[in-house]
Amino acid sequence: MKLKFTVSLLLIFTVLVYSGVKVEATEEYTVDTSEDLQQVFDKAEKNDVITVKPGIYEGNFTINTSVTVIGEDGAIIKGPNEGNVITVNADDVTIENFQIEGGGSQNAGIHLRSNRNIIKKNKLYNVFHGVTVRDGYGNIITENMITSFKESSIKGFAIYLVEAPNSRVTNNYSYDTNDGIYLSFSDFCEVSNNYIKKARYGVHTMDSKDGIIAENFVTHSRIGLMIMQSYNFHIKNNYLYSNTQVDGTGMFIFDTFDSRISTNVMKMNNKGMFLENAIDNMIEFNIIEGNEKGIQVGKDSFRNEINLNNFVSNNLQVISHEKSDNEFSWEGIGNFWDNQRTLNLSESKTNDYAFKSGDVFYNLTMHEPYLQIFTGSPAVWLWNTIEQFVPMVSKKFIVDEYPLAQPVPIDLNFLNVTANKSKETNSPNISWKALTVFSVFISVSLLIILIARREQHV
């Protein structure tokens, strides 16, 4: 009697668990140019897979159902000169391996207004914006190639995210756009392993927090990383090279707070790094090399810890606005300045004399620009050398009390990492709910067998 009751109870429990699982059929369609692609999208049901054969598919398309759309090589979606080429309103949509062209002068190749979509391995050519997201979370944009309108001087953004938290933007290549990647009001985002060339700003953040910007390569742009009105970002392992357009800067930190900036390389830019209204940031283990100005601290920048960086072969290592006050050494450890001419009689890790910035000459040029013709001259070199040893009192000085005698050893292995490292492997789609039910069913069966055996031996 007890066995029957136990079996009945467990069976009822199993049925109840199974009743919570919704089994959804998945259909697979193959579409060619003889069919209306929009009608296929409209008729598709949740989780269907649509494979698009090679050819040109013209029009503005809208996806309102959670589907996977995969283009075979040579599948081209071409929009008219207005509107977004593809608009996604449904959640959990995948768009992969298409060439996408056209669209309006303020529109996008792919526009997302939903959540958890995957935009992968597409080529977006001759569009205004490449991929835009508005009010959608958890979207993944990866391994796409994007460039803006070819024949226009007005360029859009390669990837444009507004109110798009928890987004991942990885392994994309963009060329000749306004901004490479733009984040606004988008928290907890990752921007990593992107290659950006010839942009206004490579990566541009505004009003965002708790994000990571890592292992991006930005070159031949105006500003490599433009970090604005942002909080608690981790900016690491980025290579910002030869950004010299207009007043080109490797990294511009503006209205940014409580962020960590580490292990970046800023090389051959007009300015390696520029700070303005930057407060309570930690700047460490960076290589700032071969720039016209290594680091420039603008006004209203306070309490930034700037130490354990290598300043190498910059025409002017560091300059600062007189109304900014920052710490260039911490717990007896400063930075390495390759142009410091001093003695290290104690043979310790730090030099015997503090490093001074030589800001007196720089501030003179701000008031008398014609003096800039003497920049780099022997007279200025002599002036800067004397400043290292003469106690000249001035709020315009940057002073590193504990400059390092040798360069900081910095791990640059990230420069050898290819985009393939971050590519996601193809893994099967697992229904964790169904797997849980199956596990419960097996457990119930084993328990019934165990109870039955016990009753047989009683």
N, C-alpha and C positions, 0 to 999 in steps of 0.2 A: 504493500500500500504506500509505504513511504517512498519507494522507488518511483512509482507511477506519479505521485504528487510532485516529486523533484523533477522528473522528466517533463511533465506538463508545464511546470513553472519556468524551466529553462527554455523550453520551446516557445512559450509565450514571449519571454524576454527577447529571444532571437528574432522573432517575427516583428516585434516592436522596433528593434534596432534597424532591421532591414527596411521597415516602412519609412524610415527617415532618409533613405538613400534614393535619390532620383536618378534613374538610369536614362541617359540622354543618347539618342542615336546620333552618329556622326556620318554625314554624307560627304563624298568627295566628288567635285565637279572639275571638268577640264573645259576651258572656254577658249574659242578662237575668234578671229576677227569677223566671222559671219554672224556672231551673236551680239546682242545688246548687253554690254557689261553691266550697265546700271540695273537692268532687269534681273540679271543674275544676282546682284547684291540684294535687290529687294526681295527676291524669293528665297534667299538663303536663310537657314535656321541656325540657331546657336550651335557653335562648335564645328560648323561645316568647314571644309577645306576646299578652296577654289584655286586651281592651277590655271594660269593664263599663258596660252601659247604665244610664240613670237609674233610680232606684228605691231601696228600702230592703232591705239584705241583713243579716239578723240572725244573730248567733252569734259564737263565738270562732273565728278562722281562723289556720291555720298554713301557712307557705310553706316547703317543703323543697327546692325546685328553683330554679335561677337563671333567673328569668323577669322580664319587664317587665309590670307591671299598671297600666293607665291607666284612670281613671274619666272617663266623660263627665260634663258638667255635670249635677248632680243625683244623682250616684251616692253613696249614703250607706251606710256600714258601721256598724252599731249593735251594740255588744256587750251582753251581759247584765251584771248587777251583780257580776260576779266574773271574775277572770282578765284577761289582756291581750286587747285586741280583735284585734290582729294580731300574731303572733309570727313572726319571720323567722329560720330556722335555716340557710338556704343563703347562700352568698356571691353577690355581683353581682346583687342583686335591686333593681329600681326600683319604687317605689310613688308614683304621681303623680295629683294632681287628685281626691282623695276628700274627702268630709266624714266624719269619724270621731268617734263618740260612745260613751260608756259605759265599761264595764270596772269592775274591782274597786277597792276603796278604797285599795289600795297598788300598783295596776297601771298599765299604760300604754295609750295608744291604739295605738302601734306600739312593739314591743319587738324590738330587734336583738340576736342572739347570733352574729354572723357579720361578714364583712369586705366592704369595698368596695361597700356598698349606697348607693343614692341615694333619699332621701326628699324629695320636691319638690312644692311647690304644693298641699299638703293643708291642710284646715281641721280642726283638732282641738278640738272643743267639749265641755264638760261631761265631761272626763276627769280622772283624778287626775294622773298624769304625761302629758305629751304624747308625746314620743319618748324612749325609754331605750336605751342601748347598754351592754352588759356584755361585756367580753372580745372586742372586735372592733375591727379597725384599718381606717383608710382610708375611713370612712363619710362621706358628704356629706349634710348636712341643711340644706336651703335653701328659702327663699320659702314657708315655712309660717306659718299663723296658729294660735295656740295659747292657750287659756285653760282654767283648771282648773274643778272642780265649782262650779256656780253657787250651790247652796243649802247649801254647807258652809263652815264657818270653817276647816277643815283643808284646806290646799291642797297639791298636789304641785308638781313642777318642770316647767317647760315642756320643757326639754331636759336630760337627765340622763345623763352619760357617766362610766362607771367602767371603768378599764383599757381605754381606747379611744384609743390613740395615732394620730397622723396624721389626726385627724378635721378636717373643715371645717364650721363652723356659720355660715352667712351669710344675710343678708337675711330673717331671720325676724321676725315680730311676735308678742309675747306680752303678755298682760294678766291681772292678778289671779291671780298664781301665788305659790308659795313662793319659789323661786329662778327667775330667768329661764333662765339657762344655768349648769349645774354641771359642773365638770371635776374628776375625782379620779383620781390615778395615770394621767394621760393626757398623754403628752409629745408635743411637736411638733404641737400643734393650732393651728388658726386660728379665732378668733371675731371676726367682722367684720360691719359694716353691719346689726346687729340693732337693732330698736326695742323697748324693754322698759319697760313702765309698770306701776306698782302691784305691786311685788314686795317680798319681804324683801330679798334681794340680787339685783341685776340680773345681774351675771356673778360667779360664785363659783368660785375655783380652790383645790384642795388637793393637796399632794404631787405637783405636776406641774412640768415644766421645759421650757425651750426653746420656748415658745409665743408667739403674737402675739395681742393684743387690740386691735382697731383700729376706729375709726369707728362705735362703738356709741352709741346715744342711750338714756340711762336717766333716768327721771323719776318723781316721786311714789312713790319707794320708800324703804326704810329706808337701804340702802347701795347706791350705784351699782355700784362694783366692789369686791368683797371678795376680795383676793388673799392667800392663806394658804399657808404652808409651800411656797413655790414658788421656783424658781430660773431666772434668765436669761430672764425674760419681757421682751418689748418691748410696752409699753402706750402707744399713741399715738392722737391724733386722736379721742378719745372726748369726748362732750358729756354732762356729768353735771349735771342741772338740777333744782332744787327737790326734792331728796331730804331731806325733813324729818320723816318718820315717826319717832317715838320720838327717838333722838339722831341723826337722819339725817346721813349722811356721803357726800360725793361719791365718795371713794376711800379705802379702808382697806387699808393695806399692813402685813401682820402675818406675822412669821416668813418674810420674803421677802428674797432675797439676789441680788446681782449682776444687777439688772434695770434697764432704762432706761424712764423715764416722761417722755414728751415730747409737747408740743403738744396737751395736753388742756385742756378748758375745764371748770372746776368752779365753778358759779354758783348762788347763792341756796340753798345747802344750809345745814344747821346747822353742819357742818364741811366745809370744802372738801376737806381731806386729813388723814388721821390715820395716824401711823406708830407701830408698836410692835414691838420686836425686829426692826427693819428694818436691814439691814447692807449696806454697799457698793453702794447703789443710786445711780443718776444721775437727778436730777429737774431737768429744764430745759425752758425754752420753754413753760411752762404758764401759763394765765390763771386766777387764783384770785380770783373777784370776787363781792362782794355776799353773802358768807357771814357767819354769826354769828362763827365763828372761821375764819381763812384756812387755816392749817396748824397742827396740834397734834402735837408730837413726844412720844410717850409714852416709857416707860422702855426701857432696853436697846436703843436705836437709835444706831448708831455709823457713822462714816465715810461717811455719805451726802453726796453733793455736790449741794447745792441752790442753783442759780444760774441767772441769765437767765430768771427767772420774773417775771410781773407780778402784784403784790398790790394789788388795787384795791377800795376801798369795803367792805372787811371791817370788822366792828365791832371785832374784835381780830385783828390781822394774823397773829401767830405767837406760840405759847407752847411751852414745852419742859419736860420732866421734868429735874430737876437731874442725873440719872444718865445722861443722853444727851449725846453730843458729836458734832456734825456741822459740816460746812463750808458756810457760806453765801456764800462767794465763792471764785473759782478764777482764778488768774493775773491778779489785779487786776480781775476782773469779778464783780459781785454781782447783786442783784435790784433791781427797781423797786418802791418802797414809796410809794404815792400820798399817805400821810399824813405822810411825813417833812418836817418843817419845818426847813430848813437853808439855808445859803448855798452858792452855787457860784461863788465869786469867780473861780476859774480858768477857768470856762466849759468845763470838760472833760466827758467822758462820765460821770464819777462825781462824787458830791457830796464836799464838803470834810470832812464829818464822817461817822463810822460810824453805821449804823442800829442802835439797840438796841431790844429787844423790849418793854420795860416789864413784864417778868415778875414784878417785885417785887409789884405790886398783885395780879396774878393769883394768885400763891402765897399772898398774904394771904387771898384769898377762899377758897382751898382749906381753910384752917384756921378761917376765920371767915366762913361762907357768907353771913351777913347783910350783909356788905360789898358783895355783888353789886348791891345797890340803887343803888350809886354808879357802876356801870359806865356809861361814856359821859357822865358828868357833867363839868362844867368843871374840877372839882378834879382828877379823874383825868387829864383832858387836860393840865392844867398839870403834873402829876406826870410824865407820860410825856414831855412836852416838855423838862423839866429833865433827865431821865435821858439825853437825847440828847447833852447837852453836859457833864455832870458825870461824872467817872471813878469810878463806883460799882463796886467789886469784888464780883462775885457769880457763882457757878456757875450761877445761875438765869437769867442773861442769854443771849439770842440776840444775837449781834453779827454784822452784815454790814459788814465793813471797807470795802467798795467799793460802796456802793449807787449805783444808776444814776440819772442826772439825768432821763432820759426813758424812757418805756415801751419794752420790747423789741419790735421789729417781729416779729410772729408770723403766719405764713401760716395763715389759717382757711378756705381754699377748700373744705376737706372738709365744712364746714357746708352748702355749697350742692349737694353731691353727693347725688343721689337714689338710691334703691335700685336703679333701673334700670341704673345704671352697672355694677353687679356681676353682673347677670344673665348667665348663660352663654348664648351664642347656640347655636341648634340646629345642630350639626355632624354630618355623616354618621359612622356607625360604620365605622372603617377597620380592616381586618384587616392589620396591619403584616406579619405573617408571610407571608400570601398575597402581599402586595405585593412582599416581598423575593424570594419564589420566582419571581414573574413577571419581576422585574428580572433575576434570574439566567438565566431562560430566554431573555430577549431578548439578553442578553450572549453566551450560548452560541451562539445562532443567528447573531449578527453575526460571532463568531469563526470559525464553520464556513464562512460565506460568504467571509471574508477569506482563510482557508487555501486554499479551493477556487480562488479567483481566482489566488493565487500559484502554485499547482501548474499551472494552465492556462497561465501565462506562462513556465514553466520550459522 
